[in-house]
Amino acid sequence: MSLAVLSEIEKTVSHLPHNEQLRLIEQLVHHLREDLMVSDEVEQATFESQLAAMATDPEIQNELQKIDREFVATEVDGLEN
């Protein structure tokens, strides 16, 4: 949005009574928070979907098995619960 448009909006809002300006700000904050919550939920769902895909990926499963084999000696050294 251009600076001219923002300036025009600010000028228009400044002509509103203070209670209407406050109401407008509260509505804007409310909408911004809703948008952020939706965005966070989408990001979380995407992350979980990617994690699930990784968990079923044969290459990743093979790599995890290799790591398990590398650390098997550590598991039997008595340090594990």
Phi, psi and omega in degrees: 000137184284159179297326179295319179294315178299319178297319179295319177297314180300318180296316180296316181296325182296340178277350178282154173297155184303320180295326177288324176297315179297317178301317179297316179298317179298320178295318179298316179298316179302314180294321178296318179295319177299316179299319179294321179296317179297317180299316178297320180295320179294316179298318180296316180296320178296315179300313181296322178295317179295320179295318178296320178295320178295322183295334180259000180286122182301323180296318179292319177299318177297318180295320177295323177295321177297316179298317178302317180295322180295327185259009182298324179295323179294325182291332182262005183275004176091000181273342180278149182300000000 
